[in-house]
Amino acid sequence: MRVMEAELVGLAASGATALMGLMVSDAWTTVRGRMSRFLSRSAEDDDESETVLDELEASRVELATARADGDDALAGDVEAQWRIRLRRLLAEDSGAAAELRALLDEVAPPREEGRYEVVHNEVSGGRQNVVVQGRDFSRLTFGGRDGLSTEPDPGER
C-alpha cells in the first residue's frame, strides 16, 4: 500500500470515528449540514444532498439505539459503513482529504494530549498476586475467597 493510500485510509477511519462521536453529541445539529455537504460534494443536484442528510440521520438513530442496547457490533457496523464511504470519497476526489482534515479540526472534539500512559508491570518472586489495571471499576472488591471478587464478602453486606 502506498503511503498516500495509507494516509487516506487513516483519515477515513479518523473521520468515521469523529462522525460517530458527533452523531451522538449535542453538536450534531450544528455539524450535520456540513457533513452532508462534504459527503455529497460531487452531487449534481440538491436531491443527493438531501439523500445524504437522510442517510446520516438514519445512521445516527441506528447508532444511538445500538449504544443504548449495548450492541457494539451494530455500532461498529455503522462506523464501518461511513469509514468505507469516506475512503471511497477520498480516493475519488483529490481535494476531499484537505477539506475533511479542515472539517475535523474544526468540529471534532479536541484530542487530549498525554491522556494515555504506558504502564509496565513486572511480577517476580514465588508468590503470584492479582494485578488489576483500569480506569473505571464497578462492584470490584478484594478479599473474597479467591482474593478477587465482584461481590462483597457476606460479612460486609
Salt bridges, closest charged atoms under 4 A:
GLU5 OE2 - ARG2 NH1 3.78
GLU7 OE1 - ARG101 NH2 3.85
GLU55 OE1 - ARG85 NH1 2.32
GLU57 OE1 - ARG32 NH1 3.80
GLU57 OE2 - ARG60 NH2 2.69
ASP93 OD2 - ARG41 NE 2.58
GLU99 OE1 - ARG41 NH1 2.00
GLU106 OE2 - ARG34 NH1 2.69
GLU122 OE1 - HIS120 NE2 3.70
ASP136 OD2 - ARG135 NH2 3.50
GLU151 OE2 - ARG139 NH2 2.11
GLU151 OE1 - ARG157 NH2 3.91
